Amino acid sequence: MSHSDNEIADANWFKSTRSTNSQGCVEITLNSPQVGVRDSKNPHGGVLIFTHRQWTSFVLSIR
């Protein structure tokens, strides 16, 4: 299952807690059933889509 463009655009995005104003920032949305990741400085650009399992695996691997 995938999100439509409208679902992604209307999603509740939030900025990473590791982001600062002077560095590259990412935003994520945890809308079920997928996780979206985008560049906060280019919110209309591309979005990476992951399953929750993929996202959890990624986050655990970089800690």
PDB file of N, CA, C, O and CB in Angstrom:
ATOM      1  N   MET A   1       0.857  -1.175   0.000  1.00  0.00           N
ATOM      2  CA  MET A   1       0.000   0.000   0.000  1.00  0.00           C
ATOM      3  C   MET A   1       0.895   1.227   0.000  1.00  0.00           C
ATOM      4  O   MET A   1       1.926   1.243   0.672  1.00  0.00           O
ATOM      5  CB  MET A   1      -0.970   0.004   1.225  1.00  0.00           C
ATOM      6  N   SER A   2       0.518   2.237  -0.734  1.00  0.00           N
ATOM      7  CA  SER A   2       1.316   3.461  -0.774  1.00  0.00           C
ATOM      8  C   SER A   2       0.419   4.672  -0.580  1.00  0.00           C
ATOM      9  O   SER A   2      -0.786   4.627  -0.828  1.00  0.00           O
ATOM     10  CB  SER A   2       2.087   3.569  -2.105  1.00  0.00           C
ATOM     11  N   HIS A   3       1.033   5.746  -0.135  1.00  0.00           N
ATOM     12  CA  HIS A   3       0.324   7.009   0.042  1.00  0.00           C
ATOM     13  C   HIS A   3       0.164   7.691  -1.301  1.00  0.00           C
ATOM     14  O   HIS A   3       1.033   7.585  -2.166  1.00  0.00           O
ATOM     15  CB  HIS A   3       1.066   7.930   1.033  1.00  0.00           C
ATOM     16  N   SER A   4      -0.944   8.389  -1.475  1.00  0.00           N
ATOM     17  CA  SER A   4      -1.086   9.236  -2.655  1.00  0.00           C
ATOM     18  C   SER A   4      -0.320  10.524  -2.394  1.00  0.00           C
ATOM     19  O   SER A   4       0.057  10.810  -1.258  1.00  0.00           O
ATOM     20  CB  SER A   4      -2.594   9.527  -2.982  1.00  0.00           C
ATOM     21  N   ASP A   5      -0.091  11.304  -3.458  1.00  0.00           N
ATOM     22  CA  ASP A   5       0.596  12.583  -3.298  1.00  0.00           C
ATOM     23  C   ASP A   5      -0.129  13.484  -2.317  1.00  0.00           C
ATOM     24  O   ASP A   5       0.513  14.185  -1.534  1.00  0.00           O
ATOM     25  CB  ASP A   5       0.730  13.283  -4.640  1.00  0.00           C
ATOM     26  N   ASN A   6      -1.464  13.479  -2.344  1.00  0.00           N
ATOM     27  CA  ASN A   6      -2.233  14.326  -1.426  1.00  0.00           C
ATOM     28  C   ASN A   6      -2.077  13.884   0.017  1.00  0.00           C
ATOM     29  O   ASN A   6      -1.993  14.724   0.914  1.00  0.00           O
ATOM     30  CB  ASN A   6      -3.702  14.316  -1.807  1.00  0.00           C
ATOM     31  N   GLU A   7      -2.038  12.575   0.258  1.00  0.00           N
ATOM     32  CA  GLU A   7      -1.871  12.083   1.620  1.00  0.00           C
ATOM     33  C   GLU A   7      -0.512  12.501   2.181  1.00  0.00           C
ATOM     34  O   GLU A   7      -0.411  12.878   3.349  1.00  0.00           O
ATOM     35  CB  GLU A   7      -2.017  10.553   1.660  1.00  0.00           C
ATOM     36  N   ILE A   8       0.521  12.435   1.359  1.00  0.00           N
ATOM     37  CA  ILE A   8       1.851  12.848   1.802  1.00  0.00           C
ATOM     38  C   ILE A   8       1.877  14.350   2.059  1.00  0.00           C
ATOM     39  O   ILE A   8       2.404  14.790   3.081  1.00  0.00           O
ATOM     40  CB  ILE A   8       2.917  12.463   0.756  1.00  0.00           C
ATOM     41  N   ALA A   9       1.318  15.141   1.150  1.00  0.00           N
ATOM     42  CA  ALA A   9       1.319  16.599   1.296  1.00  0.00           C
ATOM     43  C   ALA A   9       0.553  17.027   2.547  1.00  0.00           C
ATOM     44  O   ALA A   9       0.936  17.995   3.204  1.00  0.00           O
ATOM     45  CB  ALA A   9       0.708  17.262   0.051  1.00  0.00           C
ATOM     46  N   ASP A  10      -0.518  16.320   2.880  1.00  0.00           N
ATOM     47  CA  ASP A  10      -1.359  16.675   4.021  1.00  0.00           C
ATOM     48  C   ASP A  10      -0.926  15.999   5.325  1.00  0.00           C
ATOM     49  O   ASP A  10      -1.561  16.190   6.363  1.00  0.00           O
ATOM     50  CB  ASP A  10      -2.789  16.315   3.723  1.00  0.00           C
ATOM     51  N   ALA A  11       0.133  15.225   5.276  1.00  0.00           N
ATOM     52  CA  ALA A  11       0.579  14.480   6.454  1.00  0.00           C
ATOM     53  C   ALA A  11       1.076  15.432   7.538  1.00  0.00           C
ATOM     54  O   ALA A  11       1.419  16.582   7.267  1.00  0.00           O
ATOM     55  CB  ALA A  11       1.686  13.483   6.073  1.00  0.00           C
ATOM     56  N   ASN A  12       1.108  14.937   8.751  1.00  0.00           N
ATOM     57  CA  ASN A  12       1.627  15.686   9.887  1.00  0.00           C
ATOM     58  C   ASN A  12       3.137  15.450   9.961  1.00  0.00           C
ATOM     59  O   ASN A  12       3.590  14.446  10.510  1.00  0.00           O
ATOM     60  CB  ASN A  12       0.916  15.262  11.224  1.00  0.00           C
ATOM     61  N   TRP A  13       3.905  16.384   9.403  1.00  0.00           N
ATOM     62  CA  TRP A  13       5.360  16.281   9.348  1.00  0.00           C
ATOM     63  C   TRP A  13       5.970  16.919  10.584  1.00  0.00           C
ATOM     64  O   TRP A  13       5.449  17.909  11.097  1.00  0.00           O
ATOM     65  CB  TRP A  13       5.911  16.943   8.072  1.00  0.00           C
ATOM     66  N   PHE A  14       7.083  16.351  11.067  1.00  0.00           N
ATOM     67  CA  PHE A  14       7.811  16.997  12.144  1.00  0.00           C
ATOM     68  C   PHE A  14       9.305  16.885  11.888  1.00  0.00           C
ATOM     69  O   PHE A  14       9.787  15.915  11.304  1.00  0.00           O
ATOM     70  CB  PHE A  14       7.443  16.379  13.504  1.00  0.00           C
ATOM     71  N   LYS A  15      10.028  17.913  12.344  1.00  0.00           N
ATOM     72  CA  LYS A  15      11.465  18.000  12.117  1.00  0.00           C
ATOM     73  C   LYS A  15      12.203  17.110  13.105  1.00  0.00           C
ATOM     74  O   LYS A  15      11.799  16.978  14.260  1.00  0.00           O
ATOM     75  CB  LYS A  15      11.950  19.456  12.238  1.00  0.00           C
ATOM     76  N   SER A  16      13.270  16.511  12.648  1.00  0.00           N
ATOM     77  CA  SER A  16      14.121  15.695  13.496  1.00  0.00           C
ATOM     78  C   SER A  16      14.604  16.500  14.696  1.00  0.00           C
ATOM     79  O   SER A  16      14.917  17.684  14.568  1.00  0.00           O
ATOM     80  CB  SER A  16      15.313  15.153  12.698  1.00  0.00           C
ATOM     81  N   THR A  17      14.664  15.869  15.850  1.00  0.00           N
ATOM     82  CA  THR A  17      15.163  16.539  17.053  1.00  0.00           C
ATOM     83  C   THR A  17      16.657  16.810  16.949  1.00  0.00           C
ATOM     84  O   THR A  17      17.192  17.603  17.723  1.00  0.00           O
ATOM     85  CB  THR A  17      14.869  15.695  18.297  1.00  0.00           C
ATOM     86  N   ARG A  18      17.344  16.164  16.005  1.00  0.00           N
ATOM     87  CA  ARG A  18      18.785  16.375  15.795  1.00  0.00           C
ATOM     88  C   ARG A  18      19.060  17.514  14.818  1.00  0.00           C
ATOM     89  O   ARG A  18      20.218  17.882  14.618  1.00  0.00           O
ATOM     90  CB  ARG A  18      19.435  15.091  15.281  1.00  0.00           C
ATOM     91  N   SER A  19      18.037  18.069  14.217  1.00  0.00           N
ATOM     92  CA  SER A  19      18.209  19.127  13.225  1.00  0.00           C
ATOM     93  C   SER A  19      18.446  20.475  13.904  1.00  0.00           C
ATOM     94  O   SER A  19      17.956  20.731  15.004  1.00  0.00           O
ATOM     95  CB  SER A  19      16.979  19.204  12.305  1.00  0.00           C
ATOM     96  N   THR A  20      19.206  21.324  13.226  1.00  0.00           N
ATOM     97  CA  THR A  20      19.412  22.694  13.689  1.00  0.00           C
ATOM     98  C   THR A  20      19.114  23.622  12.521  1.00  0.00           C
ATOM     99  O   THR A  20      18.967  23.164  11.388  1.00  0.00           O
ATOM    100  CB  THR A  20      20.873  22.912  14.234  1.00  0.00           C
ATOM    101  N   ASN A  21      19.023  24.913  12.783  1.00  0.00           N
ATOM    102  CA  ASN A  21      18.712  25.869  11.729  1.00  0.00           C
ATOM    103  C   ASN A  21      19.830  26.013  10.707  1.00  0.00           C
ATOM    104  O   ASN A  21      19.562  26.371   9.561  1.00  0.00           O
ATOM    105  CB  ASN A  21      18.413  27.205  12.332  1.00  0.00           C
ATOM    106  N   SER A  22      21.065  25.746  11.086  1.00  0.00           N
ATOM    107  CA  SER A  22      22.188  25.973  10.179  1.00  0.00           C
ATOM    108  C   SER A  22      22.616  24.733   9.405  1.00  0.00           C
ATOM    109  O   SER A  22      23.466  24.830   8.520  1.00  0.00           O
ATOM    110  CB  SER A  22      23.353  26.491  10.951  1.00  0.00           C
ATOM    111  N   GLN A  23      22.056  23.585   9.712  1.00  0.00           N
ATOM    112  CA  GLN A  23      22.450  22.342   9.043  1.00  0.00           C
ATOM    113  C   GLN A  23      21.301  21.786   8.223  1.00  0.00           C
ATOM    114  O   GLN A  23      20.160  22.234   8.339  1.00  0.00           O
ATOM    115  CB  GLN A  23      22.919  21.301  10.068  1.00  0.00           C
ATOM    116  N   GLY A  24      21.617  20.808   7.397  1.00  0.00           N
ATOM    117  CA  GLY A  24      20.579  20.103   6.662  1.00  0.00           C
ATOM    118  C   GLY A  24      19.616  19.441   7.632  1.00  0.00           C
ATOM    119  O   GLY A  24      20.038  18.828   8.613  1.00  0.00           O
ATOM    120  N   CYS A  25      18.357  19.561   7.369  1.00  0.00           N
ATOM    121  CA  CYS A  25      17.343  19.039   8.271  1.00  0.00           C
ATOM    122  C   CYS A  25      16.439  18.057   7.533  1.00  0.00           C
ATOM    123  O   CYS A  25      16.207  18.183   6.331  1.00  0.00           O
ATOM    124  CB  CYS A  25      16.514  20.184   8.878  1.00  0.00           C
ATOM    125  N   VAL A  26      15.947  17.099   8.265  1.00  0.00           N
ATOM    126  CA  VAL A  26      14.971  16.181   7.705  1.00  0.00           C
ATOM    127  C   VAL A  26      13.691  16.265   8.516  1.00  0.00           C
ATOM    128  O   VAL A  26      13.699  16.589   9.703  1.00  0.00           O
ATOM    129  CB  VAL A  26      15.515  14.736   7.680  1.00  0.00           C
ATOM    130  N   GLU A  27      12.592  15.963   7.841  1.00  0.00           N
ATOM    131  CA  GLU A  27      11.294  15.855   8.492  1.00  0.00           C
ATOM    132  C   GLU A  27      10.781  14.453   8.222  1.00  0.00           C
ATOM    133  O   GLU A  27      11.082  13.850   7.192  1.00  0.00           O
ATOM    134  CB  GLU A  27      10.286  16.951   7.979  1.00  0.00           C
ATOM    135  N   ILE A  28      10.001  13.947   9.166  1.00  0.00           N
ATOM    136  CA  ILE A  28       9.379  12.644   8.951  1.00  0.00           C
ATOM    137  C   ILE A  28       7.899  12.719   9.274  1.00  0.00           C
ATOM    138  O   ILE A  28       7.439  13.582  10.021  1.00  0.00           O
ATOM    139  CB  ILE A  28      10.061  11.560   9.805  1.00  0.00           C
ATOM    140  N   THR A  29       7.180  11.790   8.688  1.00  0.00           N
ATOM    141  CA  THR A  29       5.783  11.572   9.037  1.00  0.00           C
ATOM    142  C   THR A  29       5.627  10.086   9.312  1.00  0.00           C
ATOM    143  O   THR A  29       6.149   9.247   8.578  1.00  0.00           O
ATOM    144  CB  THR A  29       4.808  12.058   7.897  1.00  0.00           C
ATOM    145  N   LEU A  30       4.916   9.779  10.358  1.00  0.00           N
ATOM    146  CA  LEU A  30       4.738   8.385  10.770  1.00  0.00           C
ATOM    147  C   LEU A  30       3.330   7.885  10.467  1.00  0.00           C
ATOM    148  O   LEU A  30       2.816   6.995  11.145  1.00  0.00           O
ATOM    149  CB  LEU A  30       5.032   8.234  12.259  1.00  0.00           C
ATOM    150  N   ASN A  31       2.714   8.467   9.442  1.00  0.00           N
ATOM    151  CA  ASN A  31       1.366   8.045   9.092  1.00  0.00           C
ATOM    152  C   ASN A  31       1.363   6.582   8.692  1.00  0.00           C
ATOM    153  O   ASN A  31       2.209   6.133   7.918  1.00  0.00           O
ATOM    154  CB  ASN A  31       0.803   8.911   7.961  1.00  0.00           C
ATOM    155  N   SER A  32       0.416   5.854   9.220  1.00  0.00           N
ATOM    156  CA  SER A  32       0.300   4.439   8.906  1.00  0.00           C
ATOM    157  C   SER A  32      -0.108   4.279   7.459  1.00  0.00           C
ATOM    158  O   SER A  32      -0.829   5.137   6.950  1.00  0.00           O
ATOM    159  CB  SER A  32      -0.708   3.746   9.835  1.00  0.00           C
ATOM    160  N   PRO A  33       0.292   3.271   6.789  1.00  0.00           N
ATOM    161  CA  PRO A  33       1.168   2.177   7.215  1.00  0.00           C
ATOM    162  C   PRO A  33       2.627   2.431   6.890  1.00  0.00           C
ATOM    163  O   PRO A  33       3.446   1.517   6.994  1.00  0.00           O
ATOM    164  CB  PRO A  33       0.732   0.889   6.573  1.00  0.00           C
ATOM    165  N   GLN A  34       2.972   3.649   6.498  1.00  0.00           N
ATOM    166  CA  GLN A  34       4.333   3.915   6.057  1.00  0.00           C
ATOM    167  C   GLN A  34       4.939   5.118   6.763  1.00  0.00           C
ATOM    168  O   GLN A  34       4.246   5.882   7.434  1.00  0.00           O
ATOM    169  CB  GLN A  34       4.360   4.131   4.565  1.00  0.00           C
ATOM    170  N   VAL A  35       6.256   5.269   6.595  1.00  0.00           N
ATOM    171  CA  VAL A  35       7.004   6.403   7.132  1.00  0.00           C
ATOM    172  C   VAL A  35       7.533   7.200   5.945  1.00  0.00           C
ATOM    173  O   VAL A  35       8.126   6.632   5.027  1.00  0.00           O
ATOM    174  CB  VAL A  35       8.177   5.933   8.080  1.00  0.00           C
ATOM    175  N   GLY A  36       7.320   8.515   5.961  1.00  0.00           N
ATOM    176  CA  GLY A  36       7.842   9.379   4.912  1.00  0.00           C
ATOM    177  C   GLY A  36       8.977  10.228   5.454  1.00  0.00           C
ATOM    178  O   GLY A  36       8.928  10.673   6.601  1.00  0.00           O
ATOM    179  N   VAL A  37      10.007  10.457   4.635  1.00  0.00           N
ATOM    180  CA  VAL A  37      11.166  11.259   5.021  1.00  0.00           C
ATOM    181  C   VAL A  37      11.423  12.265   3.906  1.00  0.00           C
ATOM    182  O   VAL A  37      11.431  11.901   2.730  1.00  0.00           O
ATOM    183  CB  VAL A  37      12.435  10.360   5.284  1.00  0.00           C
ATOM    184  N   ARG A  38      11.635  13.542   4.274  1.00  0.00           N
ATOM    185  CA  ARG A  38      11.894  14.569   3.266  1.00  0.00           C
ATOM    186  C   ARG A  38      12.856  15.616   3.814  1.00  0.00           C
ATOM    187  O   ARG A  38      13.106  15.677   5.017  1.00  0.00           O
ATOM    188  CB  ARG A  38      10.577  15.235   2.815  1.00  0.00           C
ATOM    189  N   ASP A  39      13.386  16.427   2.926  1.00  0.00           N
ATOM    190  CA  ASP A  39      14.264  17.545   3.264  1.00  0.00           C
ATOM    191  C   ASP A  39      13.387  18.701   3.749  1.00  0.00           C
ATOM    192  O   ASP A  39      12.510  19.158   3.016  1.00  0.00           O
ATOM    193  CB  ASP A  39      15.148  17.976   2.031  1.00  0.00           C
ATOM    194  N   SER A  40      13.613  19.175   4.970  1.00  0.00           N
ATOM    195  CA  SER A  40      12.757  20.230   5.520  1.00  0.00           C
ATOM    196  C   SER A  40      12.910  21.548   4.772  1.00  0.00           C
ATOM    197  O   SER A  40      12.008  22.386   4.800  1.00  0.00           O
ATOM    198  CB  SER A  40      13.069  20.442   6.987  1.00  0.00           C
ATOM    199  N   LYS A  41      14.047  21.736   4.103  1.00  0.00           N
ATOM    200  CA  LYS A  41      14.253  22.976   3.353  1.00  0.00           C
ATOM    201  C   LYS A  41      13.684  22.892   1.942  1.00  0.00           C
ATOM    202  O   LYS A  41      13.687  23.885   1.214  1.00  0.00           O
ATOM    203  CB  LYS A  41      15.734  23.307   3.289  1.00  0.00           C
ATOM    204  N   ASN A  42      13.200  21.731   1.553  1.00  0.00           N
ATOM    205  CA  ASN A  42      12.582  21.539   0.243  1.00  0.00           C
ATOM    206  C   ASN A  42      11.372  20.616   0.400  1.00  0.00           C
ATOM    207  O   ASN A  42      11.375  19.500  -0.121  1.00  0.00           O
ATOM    208  CB  ASN A  42      13.607  20.949  -0.783  1.00  0.00           C
ATOM    209  N   PRO A  43      10.337  21.073   1.113  1.00  0.00           N
ATOM    210  CA  PRO A  43       9.201  20.206   1.428  1.00  0.00           C
ATOM    211  C   PRO A  43       8.389  19.753   0.214  1.00  0.00           C
ATOM    212  O   PRO A  43       7.606  18.808   0.311  1.00  0.00           O
ATOM    213  CB  PRO A  43       8.298  20.913   2.373  1.00  0.00           C
ATOM    214  N   HIS A  44       8.568  20.411  -0.914  1.00  0.00           N
ATOM    215  CA  HIS A  44       7.839  20.012  -2.117  1.00  0.00           C
ATOM    216  C   HIS A  44       8.689  19.124  -3.020  1.00  0.00           C
ATOM    217  O   HIS A  44       8.265  18.750  -4.114  1.00  0.00           O
ATOM    218  CB  HIS A  44       7.377  21.244  -2.886  1.00  0.00           C
ATOM    219  N   GLY A  45       9.886  18.792  -2.555  1.00  0.00           N
ATOM    220  CA  GLY A  45      10.776  17.904  -3.293  1.00  0.00           C
ATOM    221  C   GLY A  45      10.373  16.450  -3.083  1.00  0.00           C
ATOM    222  O   GLY A  45       9.237  16.154  -2.711  1.00  0.00           O
ATOM    223  N   GLY A  46      11.298  15.568  -3.320  1.00  0.00           N
ATOM    224  CA  GLY A  46      11.032  14.138  -3.204  1.00  0.00           C
ATOM    225  C   GLY A  46      10.837  13.688  -1.767  1.00  0.00           C
ATOM    226  O   GLY A  46      11.295  14.330  -0.823  1.00  0.00           O
ATOM    227  N   VAL A  47      10.145  12.565  -1.631  1.00  0.00           N
ATOM    228  CA  VAL A  47       9.890  11.949  -0.332  1.00  0.00           C
ATOM    229  C   VAL A  47      10.333  10.492  -0.409  1.00  0.00           C
ATOM    230  O   VAL A  47       9.967   9.771  -1.337  1.00  0.00           O
ATOM    231  CB  VAL A  47       8.376  12.063   0.072  1.00  0.00           C
ATOM    232  N   LEU A  48      11.119  10.069   0.568  1.00  0.00           N
ATOM    233  CA  LEU A  48      11.475   8.664   0.679  1.00  0.00           C
ATOM    234  C   LEU A  48      10.410   7.973   1.515  1.00  0.00           C
ATOM    235  O   LEU A  48      10.002   8.489   2.556  1.00  0.00           O
ATOM    236  CB  LEU A  48      12.893   8.483   1.306  1.00  0.00           C
ATOM    237  N   ILE A  49       9.962   6.818   1.070  1.00  0.00           N
ATOM    238  CA  ILE A  49       8.902   6.077   1.763  1.00  0.00           C
ATOM    239  C   ILE A  49       9.462   4.756   2.262  1.00  0.00           C
ATOM    240  O   ILE A  49      10.102   4.019   1.511  1.00  0.00           O
ATOM    241  CB  ILE A  49       7.680   5.837   0.829  1.00  0.00           C
ATOM    242  N   PHE A  50       9.220   4.462   3.528  1.00  0.00           N
ATOM    243  CA  PHE A  50       9.664   3.221   4.161  1.00  0.00           C
ATOM    244  C   PHE A  50       8.485   2.554   4.869  1.00  0.00           C
ATOM    245  O   PHE A  50       7.527   3.222   5.261  1.00  0.00           O
ATOM    246  CB  PHE A  50      10.820   3.494   5.163  1.00  0.00           C
ATOM    247  N   THR A  51       8.564   1.240   5.028  1.00  0.00           N
ATOM    248  CA  THR A  51       7.615   0.578   5.918  1.00  0.00           C
ATOM    249  C   THR A  51       8.062   0.887   7.337  1.00  0.00           C
ATOM    250  O   THR A  51       9.200   1.308   7.545  1.00  0.00           O
ATOM    251  CB  THR A  51       7.541  -0.982   5.654  1.00  0.00           C
ATOM    252  N   HIS A  52       7.195   0.687   8.312  1.00  0.00           N
ATOM    253  CA  HIS A  52       7.589   0.924   9.706  1.00  0.00           C
ATOM    254  C   HIS A  52       8.716  -0.023  10.110  1.00  0.00           C
ATOM    255  O   HIS A  52       9.597   0.361  10.879  1.00  0.00           O
ATOM    256  CB  HIS A  52       6.378   0.748  10.652  1.00  0.00           C
ATOM    257  N   ARG A  53       8.700  -1.231   9.611  1.00  0.00           N
ATOM    258  CA  ARG A  53       9.756  -2.197   9.922  1.00  0.00           C
ATOM    259  C   ARG A  53      11.100  -1.718   9.375  1.00  0.00           C
ATOM    260  O   ARG A  53      12.115  -1.784  10.068  1.00  0.00           O
ATOM    261  CB  ARG A  53       9.408  -3.586   9.342  1.00  0.00           C
ATOM    262  N   GLN A  54      11.105  -1.232   8.126  1.00  0.00           N
ATOM    263  CA  GLN A  54      12.341  -0.712   7.533  1.00  0.00           C
ATOM    264  C   GLN A  54      12.859   0.492   8.315  1.00  0.00           C
ATOM    265  O   GLN A  54      14.056   0.591   8.588  1.00  0.00           O
ATOM    266  CB  GLN A  54      12.110  -0.325   6.063  1.00  0.00           C
ATOM    267  N   TRP A  55      11.967   1.398   8.673  1.00  0.00           N
ATOM    268  CA  TRP A  55      12.369   2.606   9.400  1.00  0.00           C
ATOM    269  C   TRP A  55      12.949   2.242  10.762  1.00  0.00           C
ATOM    270  O   TRP A  55      13.986   2.777  11.155  1.00  0.00           O
ATOM    271  CB  TRP A  55      11.170   3.562   9.569  1.00  0.00           C
ATOM    272  N   THR A  56      12.296   1.345  11.481  1.00  0.00           N
ATOM    273  CA  THR A  56      12.781   0.919  12.791  1.00  0.00           C
ATOM    274  C   THR A  56      14.153   0.275  12.669  1.00  0.00           C
ATOM    275  O   THR A  56      15.040   0.547  13.478  1.00  0.00           O
ATOM    276  CB  THR A  56      11.793  -0.057  13.441  1.00  0.00           C
ATOM    277  N   SER A  57      14.331  -0.561  11.681  1.00  0.00           N
ATOM    278  CA  SER A  57      15.622  -1.205  11.452  1.00  0.00           C
ATOM    279  C   SER A  57      16.706  -0.165  11.171  1.00  0.00           C
ATOM    280  O   SER A  57      17.812  -0.262  11.703  1.00  0.00           O
ATOM    281  CB  SER A  57      15.524  -2.200  10.284  1.00  0.00           C
ATOM    282  N   PHE A  58      16.394   0.820  10.345  1.00  0.00           N
ATOM    283  CA  PHE A  58      17.337   1.892  10.034  1.00  0.00           C
ATOM    284  C   PHE A  58      17.722   2.664  11.287  1.00  0.00           C
ATOM    285  O   PHE A  58      18.908   2.851  11.558  1.00  0.00           O
ATOM    286  CB  PHE A  58      16.741   2.842   8.997  1.00  0.00           C
ATOM    287  N   VAL A  59      16.745   3.110  12.044  1.00  0.00           N
ATOM    288  CA  VAL A  59      17.014   3.907  13.248  1.00  0.00           C
ATOM    289  C   VAL A  59      17.842   3.108  14.249  1.00  0.00           C
ATOM    290  O   VAL A  59      18.780   3.645  14.839  1.00  0.00           O
ATOM    291  CB  VAL A  59      15.692   4.367  13.902  1.00  0.00           C
ATOM    292  N   LEU A  60      17.515   1.850  14.446  1.00  0.00           N
ATOM    293  CA  LEU A  60      18.275   1.028  15.387  1.00  0.00           C
ATOM    294  C   LEU A  60      19.705   0.807  14.917  1.00  0.00           C
ATOM    295  O   LEU A  60      20.616   0.690  15.737  1.00  0.00           O
ATOM    296  CB  LEU A  60      17.587  -0.311  15.587  1.00  0.00           C
ATOM    297  N   SER A  61      19.909   0.748  13.608  1.00  0.00           N
ATOM    298  CA  SER A  61      21.255   0.488  13.083  1.00  0.00           C
ATOM    299  C   SER A  61      22.187   1.690  13.203  1.00  0.00           C
ATOM    300  O   SER A  61      23.407   1.527  13.188  1.00  0.00           O
ATOM    301  CB  SER A  61      21.165   0.070  11.636  1.00  0.00           C
ATOM    302  N   ILE A  62      21.624   2.905  13.321  1.00  0.00           N
ATOM    303  CA  ILE A  62      22.489   4.086  13.415  1.00  0.00           C
ATOM    304  C   ILE A  62      22.672   4.599  14.833  1.00  0.00           C
ATOM    305  O   ILE A  62      23.418   5.554  15.046  1.00  0.00           O
ATOM    306  CB  ILE A  62      21.935   5.183  12.570  1.00  0.00           C
ATOM    307  N   ARG A  63      22.034   4.010  15.771  1.00  0.00           N
ATOM    308  CA  ARG A  63      22.187   4.428  17.180  1.00  0.00           C
ATOM    309  C   ARG A  63      23.480   3.955  17.756  1.00  0.00           C
ATOM    310  O   ARG A  63      23.768   4.217  18.923  1.00  0.00           O
ATOM    311  CB  ARG A  63      21.046   3.912  18.026  1.00  0.00           C
TER     312      ARG A  63
END
